[in-house]
Amino acid sequence: MPDRPEIVCICGSTRFVDEMSAANRDLTFAGVIVVAPGVFLRAEDHEADELITNEQKTALDALHLRKIDLADRVLVVNPGGYIGESTSREIAYAHATGKPTSFTDPF
């Protein structure tokens, strides 16, 4: 028996906040420790550019890579198979660091 629960990092476009929340809930009920994005700003948010600076975006991207480092595996939430630029970088990072990666939808 492991001495701690499995840790899963959720990755994906922040446009899928509802789907990420559902995955987080399901994993948590299954006894998994979940690390996931903490800020959800989408392009359709009218004031998104005013709410987050380029420096903050860069810092959040780097922080998410550290979350991948903490995880035992990565779950990519990708409804309809969508994977954007940031998520592609995260997947490449996960593969480079040997983290198993799975997807909610085929792509």
MOGIKA-V907425 format. One line per field, one symbol per residue. ss: DSSP state (H for helix, E for strand, - for the rest). burial: I if it has 16 or more other C-alpha atoms within 10 Angstrom, else O. Layout:
ss: ???
burial: ???
This chain:
ss: ------EEEEE--HHHHHHHHHHHHHHHH---EEE------------HHHH--HHHHHHHHHHHHHHHHH--EEEE--HHH---HHHHHHHHHHHH---EEEE----
burial: OOOOOOIIIIIIIIOIIOIIOOIIOOIOOOOIIIIIIOOOIOOOOOOOOOOOOOOOOOOOIOOIIOIIIOIIIIIIIIIOOOIOOOIOOIIOOIOOOOIOIOIOOOO
